[in-house]
């Protein structure tokens, strides 16, 4: 999976220091690969090939609504911890038939869903 990011360094701080991903590889300011369990996430900066304009002129950019789902067992404490870091949330915790979730943005506005399954 690949996310476009505005700044690879800031993205790494968020994914590693805040969400607990591990660094797999880094290619300077262009791209870094991080891992969380079985997910490898490519963080592609503005100078990466993934950020080049499309033939029709559209410019790839971060911040859509598709998202990575990170399953957690402790949603409430994780949300409280993220709030202390200044993380931006798109909503409050939502309860559903399968569990509870909240949407948090990385520094570039890409959304991640923290999901706690129903017990």
C-alpha positions as CSV (number, residue, x, y, z in Angstrom):
1,X,0.0,0.0,0.0
2,X,1.2,3.5,-0.8
3,X,0.3,6.9,0.7
4,X,1.4,10.1,-0.8
5,X,2.8,12.4,1.9
6,X,3.9,16.0,2.0
7,X,7.0,15.3,4.0
8,X,8.6,11.9,4.4
9,X,10.4,12.8,7.7
10,X,7.3,14.1,9.4
11,X,5.3,11.1,8.2
12,X,8.0,8.7,9.6
13,X,7.8,10.5,13.0
14,X,4.0,10.0,13.0
15,X,4.0,6.4,11.8
16,X,6.9,5.2,13.9
17,X,6.8,7.3,17.1
18,X,3.1,7.8,17.4
19,X,1.5,4.6,15.8
20,X,4.3,2.1,16.5
21,X,5.2,1.1,12.9
22,X,8.8,0.0,12.2
23,X,11.1,1.4,9.5
24,X,11.9,-1.1,6.8
25,X,13.8,1.1,4.3
26,X,14.3,4.8,3.6
27,X,15.3,6.4,0.3
28,X,16.2,9.9,1.5
29,X,13.4,12.5,1.3
30,X,11.7,10.6,-1.6
31,X,10.2,7.5,0.0
32,X,10.2,5.4,3.1
33,X,8.7,2.0,3.8
34,X,7.3,1.2,7.2
35,X,5.6,-2.0,8.6
36,X,2.8,-2.7,11.0
37,X,2.2,-6.4,11.5
38,X,1.6,-7.8,7.9
39,X,1.1,-4.3,6.3
40,X,3.9,-2.6,4.5
41,X,3.1,1.0,3.8
42,X,5.1,3.1,1.3
43,X,5.3,6.7,2.2
44,X,5.9,8.6,-1.0
45,X,7.0,12.3,-0.8
46,X,6.6,15.1,-3.4
47,X,9.8,14.1,-5.2
48,X,8.9,10.5,-5.6
49,X,7.9,9.0,-8.9
50,X,4.4,8.3,-7.5
51,X,3.8,12.1,-7.1
52,X,4.5,12.9,-10.8
53,X,1.5,14.4,-12.7
54,X,-0.6,12.0,-14.8
55,X,-0.8,12.3,-18.6
56,X,-4.1,14.1,-18.3
57,X,-2.6,16.7,-15.9
58,X,-4.1,15.5,-12.7
59,X,-1.7,15.8,-9.7
60,X,-1.6,12.9,-7.2
61,X,-2.1,14.2,-3.7
62,X,-2.6,12.9,-0.1
63,X,-5.7,13.0,2.0
64,X,-8.5,10.9,0.4
65,X,-11.1,8.7,2.2
66,X,-9.7,5.3,1.5
67,X,-7.8,4.2,4.5
68,X,-5.6,1.7,6.3
69,X,-7.4,0.0,9.2
70,X,-5.2,-0.7,12.2
71,X,-6.8,-3.1,14.6
72,X,-6.3,-2.3,18.3
73,X,-7.4,-3.9,21.5
74,X,-7.4,-0.7,23.5
75,X,-9.1,2.1,21.5
76,X,-9.9,4.6,24.3
77,X,-6.4,4.8,25.7
78,X,-4.9,4.9,22.2
79,X,-7.2,7.9,21.3
80,X,-6.2,9.6,24.6
81,X,-2.5,9.1,23.8
82,X,-2.9,10.4,20.3
83,X,-4.7,13.5,21.5
84,X,-1.6,14.4,23.6
85,X,0.5,14.4,20.4
86,X,-1.8,16.8,18.7
87,X,-3.1,14.3,16.2
88,X,-6.1,15.4,14.1
89,X,-9.2,13.3,14.2
90,X,-11.9,13.4,11.5
91,X,-14.6,12.2,13.9
92,X,-15.4,10.9,17.4
93,X,-15.4,7.2,18.3
94,X,-18.2,5.5,16.4
95,X,-19.8,2.3,17.7
96,X,-20.9,-0.2,15.1
97,X,-22.0,-3.9,14.9
98,X,-18.5,-5.1,14.5
99,X,-16.7,-2.9,17.0
100,X,-15.6,0.7,17.6
101,X,-13.6,3.0,15.3
102,X,-12.2,6.5,14.9
103,X,-10.5,8.2,12.0
104,X,-7.1,9.9,12.6
105,X,-5.0,11.8,10.0
106,X,-1.3,11.5,9.4
107,X,0.6,14.8,9.1
108,X,-0.3,15.0,5.3
109,X,-4.0,14.4,5.9
110,X,-4.1,10.7,4.9
111,X,-6.7,9.0,7.1
112,X,-6.2,5.8,9.2
113,X,-8.9,4.0,11.0
114,X,-8.2,2.7,14.5
115,X,-10.6,-0.2,14.9
116,X,-11.4,-2.2,18.1
117,X,-13.4,-5.3,17.4
118,X,-16.4,-6.1,19.4
119,X,-15.7,-8.7,22.1
